[in-house]
């Protein structure tokens, strides 16, 4: 576990990443851009969204 991560975040990422990556690929039609989009979305959630419960 990484210090500073919200409880359950790692499990969420592990479980949701394949579906989210497929969705990002459908939006971008480029795997590199899809990976960047997913990474950005997860980072924003970790930084900002995870404080809202």
TIRO-2110 file (N, C-alpha, C; in Angstrom, 1 decimal):
// TIRO-2110
0.8, -1.2, 0.0, N, 1, A
0.0, 0.0, 0.0, CA, 1, A
0.9, 1.3, 0.0, C, 1, A
0.5, 2.2, -0.8, N, 2, A
1.2, 3.5, -0.9, CA, 2, A
0.6, 4.5, 0.1, C, 2, A
1.5, 5.2, 0.9, N, 3, A
1.0, 6.1, 1.9, CA, 3, A
0.3, 7.3, 1.1, C, 3, A
-0.8, 7.7, 1.6, N, 4, A
-1.5, 8.8, 1.0, CA, 4, A
-2.7, 8.4, 0.1, C, 4, A
-2.7, 7.1, -0.3, N, 5, A
-3.8, 6.7, -1.1, CA, 5, A
-5.1, 6.4, -0.3, C, 5, A
-6.2, 6.8, -0.8, N, 6, A
-7.4, 6.5, -0.1, CA, 6, A
-7.7, 5.0, 0.0, C, 6, A
-8.3, 4.6, 1.1, N, 7, A
-8.6, 3.2, 1.3, CA, 7, A
-9.4, 2.7, 0.1, C, 7, A
-9.0, 1.6, -0.4, N, 8, A
-9.7, 0.9, -1.5, CA, 8, A
-9.3, 1.4, -2.9, C, 8, A
-8.4, 2.4, -3.0, N, 9, A
-8.1, 3.0, -4.3, CA, 9, A
-7.3, 2.0, -5.1, C, 9, A
-6.4, 1.3, -4.6, N, 10, A
-5.6, 0.3, -5.4, CA, 10, A
-6.5, -0.8, -5.9, C, 10, A
-7.5, -1.2, -5.1, N, 11, A
-8.4, -2.3, -5.5, CA, 11, A
-9.3, -1.7, -6.7, C, 11, A
-9.7, -0.5, -6.5, N, 12, A
-10.6, 0.1, -7.5, CA, 12, A
-9.8, 0.2, -8.9, C, 12, A
-8.6, 0.7, -8.8, N, 13, A
-7.7, 0.8, -10.0, CA, 13, A
-7.5, -0.6, -10.7, C, 13, A
-7.2, -1.6, -9.9, N, 14, A
-7.0, -2.9, -10.4, CA, 14, A
-8.2, -3.5, -11.0, C, 14, A
-9.4, -3.2, -10.4, N, 15, A
-10.6, -3.8, -11.0, CA, 15, A
-11.2, -3.0, -12.1, C, 15, A
-11.0, -1.7, -12.1, N, 16, A
-11.7, -0.9, -13.2, CA, 16, A
-10.8, -0.5, -14.3, C, 16, A
-9.5, -0.6, -14.2, N, 17, A
-8.6, -0.2, -15.2, CA, 17, A
-8.8, -0.8, -16.6, C, 17, A
-9.1, -2.1, -16.7, N, 18, A
-9.3, -2.7, -18.1, CA, 18, A
-10.5, -2.1, -18.8, C, 18, A
-11.6, -1.9, -18.0, N, 19, A
-12.8, -1.3, -18.6, CA, 19, A
-12.6, 0.2, -19.0, C, 19, A
-11.9, 0.9, -18.1, N, 20, A
-11.7, 2.3, -18.3, CA, 20, A
-10.7, 2.5, -19.5, C, 20, A
-9.7, 1.6, -19.6, N, 21, A
-8.8, 1.7, -20.7, CA, 21, A
-9.5, 1.5, -22.0, C, 21, A
-10.4, 0.5, -22.1, N, 22, A
-11.2, 0.2, -23.3, CA, 22, A
-12.0, 1.4, -23.7, C, 22, A
-12.7, 2.0, -22.7, N, 23, A
-13.5, 3.2, -22.9, CA, 23, A
-12.6, 4.3, -23.4, C, 23, A
-11.5, 4.5, -22.8, N, 24, A
-10.6, 5.6, -23.3, CA, 24, A
-10.1, 5.4, -24.7, C, 24, A
-9.8, 4.1, -25.0, N, 25, A
-9.4, 3.8, -26.4, CA, 25, A
-10.5, 4.1, -27.4, C, 25, A
-11.8, 3.8, -27.0, N, 26, A
-12.9, 4.1, -27.9, CA, 26, A
-13.0, 5.6, -28.1, C, 26, A
-12.7, 6.4, -27.1, N, 27, A
-12.7, 7.8, -27.2, CA, 27, A
-11.6, 8.4, -28.1, C, 27, A
-10.4, 7.8, -28.0, N, 28, A
-9.2, 8.4, -28.6, CA, 28, A
-8.8, 7.7, -29.9, C, 28, A
-9.1, 6.4, -30.0, N, 29, A
-8.7, 5.5, -31.1, CA, 29, A
-7.2, 5.4, -31.2, C, 29, A
-6.5, 5.6, -30.0, N, 30, A
-5.0, 5.5, -30.0, CA, 30, A
-4.7, 5.0, -28.6, C, 30, A
-4.0, 3.8, -28.6, N, 31, A
-3.7, 3.2, -27.3, CA, 31, A
-2.8, 4.1, -26.4, C, 31, A
-1.8, 4.7, -27.0, N, 32, A
-1.0, 5.6, -26.2, CA, 32, A
-1.8, 6.8, -25.6, C, 32, A
-2.6, 7.4, -26.4, N, 33, A
-3.5, 8.5, -25.8, CA, 33, A
-4.5, 7.9, -24.8, C, 33, A
-5.0, 6.7, -25.0, N, 34, A
-5.9, 6.1, -24.1, CA, 34, A
-5.3, 5.9, -22.7, C, 34, A
-4.0, 5.4, -22.7, N, 35, A
-3.3, 5.2, -21.5, CA, 35, A
-3.0, 6.5, -20.8, C, 35, A
-2.7, 7.5, -21.5, N, 36, A
-2.5, 8.9, -20.9, CA, 36, A
-3.8, 9.4, -20.3, C, 36, A
-4.9, 9.2, -21.1, N, 37, A
-6.2, 9.7, -20.6, CA, 37, A
-6.5, 9.0, -19.3, C, 37, A
-6.4, 7.7, -19.2, N, 38, A
-6.7, 6.9, -18.0, CA, 38, A
-5.8, 7.4, -16.9, C, 38, A
-4.5, 7.5, -17.1, N, 39, A
-3.6, 7.9, -16.1, CA, 39, A
-4.0, 9.3, -15.5, C, 39, A
-4.3, 10.2, -16.4, N, 40, A
-4.7, 11.5, -16.0, CA, 40, A
-6.0, 11.5, -15.2, C, 40, A
-7.0, 10.7, -15.6, N, 41, A
-8.3, 10.6, -14.9, CA, 41, A
-8.1, 10.0, -13.5, C, 41, A
-7.3, 9.0, -13.4, N, 42, A
-7.0, 8.3, -12.1, CA, 42, A
-6.2, 9.3, -11.2, C, 42, A
-5.3, 10.0, -11.7, N, 43, A
-4.5, 11.0, -10.9, CA, 43, A
-5.4, 12.1, -10.4, C, 43, A
-6.3, 12.6, -11.3, N, 44, A
-7.2, 13.6, -10.8, CA, 44, A
-8.2, 13.1, -9.7, C, 44, A
-8.6, 11.9, -9.9, N, 45, A
-9.5, 11.3, -8.9, CA, 45, A
-8.8, 11.2, -7.6, C, 45, A
-7.5, 10.6, -7.6, N, 46, A
-6.7, 10.5, -6.4, CA, 46, A
-6.5, 11.8, -5.8, C, 46, A
-6.2, 12.8, -6.6, N, 47, A
-5.8, 14.1, -6.0, CA, 47, A
-7.1, 14.9, -5.5, C, 47, A
-8.1, 14.9, -6.3, N, 48, A
-9.2, 15.8, -6.0, CA, 48, A
-10.5, 15.0, -5.6, C, 48, A
-10.9, 14.1, -6.4, N, 49, A
-12.2, 13.4, -6.3, CA, 49, A
-12.2, 12.5, -5.0, C, 49, A
-11.1, 12.0, -4.6, N, 50, A
-11.1, 11.0, -3.5, CA, 50, A
-11.4, 11.7, -2.2, C, 50, A
-11.3, 13.1, -2.1, N, 51, A
-11.6, 13.8, -0.9, CA, 51, A
-13.1, 13.9, -0.7, C, 51, A
-13.9, 13.7, -1.8, N, 52, A
-15.4, 13.8, -1.7, CA, 52, A
-15.9, 12.4, -1.5, C, 52, A
-16.7, 12.3, -0.4, N, 53, A
-17.3, 11.0, -0.1, CA, 53, A
-18.8, 11.1, 0.0, C, 53, A
END
